[in-house]
Amino acid sequence: TIPRQEVGLDTLTDREFEIFQLIGEGHGTHEIAEALRISPKTVDVHRMNMRHKLKLEDGSAVMRFAIRWVESRRLAPE
């Protein structure tokens, strides 16, 4: 398991981290917006903030990183 602080995820707000996890679980912008009762534009703003905080090149990199992180959590022994 990759600890949250080792990869800079501790710099994310609770809401950004929540969205990061949902992205990693394969949810799209509109699905996340609906689930959290926020606008898709707000999800995009959070995604952009994550990209800057995590020093990733683009939105696709955020998605790839989130998926890898979620998968690492699933594979970790309890």
C-alpha positions in Angstrom: 0.0 0.0 0.0 1.2 3.5 -0.8 0.7 5.7 2.2 -1.3 8.8 1.5 1.5 11.2 2.7 4.2 9.5 0.6 2.7 10.5 -2.7 1.6 14.0 -1.7 -2.0 13.1 -1.2 -1.9 14.7 2.3 -1.8 18.1 0.5 -5.3 17.5 -0.8 -8.3 18.9 1.1 -10.8 16.3 2.3 -13.1 17.1 -0.6 -10.3 16.8 -3.1 -9.3 13.5 -1.6 -12.9 12.2 -1.8 -13.1 13.2 -5.5 -9.6 11.6 -6.1 -10.8 8.3 -4.6 -14.0 8.4 -6.8 -11.9 9.1 -9.9 -9.8 6.2 -8.9 -12.8 4.0 -8.7 -13.7 4.9 -12.3 -16.4 7.4 -11.7 -16.8 10.2 -14.3 -17.2 14.0 -13.6 -21.0 14.0 -13.9 -21.4 10.9 -11.8 -19.1 12.4 -9.1 -21.0 15.7 -9.2 -24.3 14.0 -8.8 -23.1 11.8 -5.9 -21.7 14.7 -4.0 -24.4 17.2 -5.0 -22.0 19.6 -6.5 -21.7 20.9 -10.1 -19.6 19.2 -12.7 -17.7 22.5 -13.0 -16.8 22.3 -9.2 -15.5 18.7 -9.8 -13.3 20.0 -12.6 -11.9 22.8 -10.4 -11.1 20.2 -7.7 -9.4 18.0 -10.4 -7.4 21.0 -11.6 -6.3 21.8 -8.0 -5.3 18.1 -7.5 -3.3 18.2 -10.7 -1.3 21.3 -9.5 -0.8 20.0 -5.9 0.3 16.5 -7.1 2.5 18.1 -9.9 0.8 16.0 -12.6 0.9 17.1 -16.3 -2.8 16.8 -17.1 -6.2 15.5 -16.1 -5.5 12.1 -17.6 -2.4 11.8 -15.3 -4.7 12.5 -12.3 -7.0 9.7 -13.4 -4.1 7.3 -14.0 -2.6 8.1 -10.6 -5.9 7.9 -8.8 -6.7 4.5 -10.4 -3.2 3.1 -9.4 -3.6 4.4 -5.9 -7.1 2.9 -5.5 -5.8 -0.4 -6.9 -2.8 -0.4 -4.5 -5.3 0.0 -1.6 -7.3 -3.0 -2.8 -4.3 -5.2 -3.2 -2.9 -4.4 0.3 -3.2 -7.0 3.0 -5.7 -6.0 5.7 
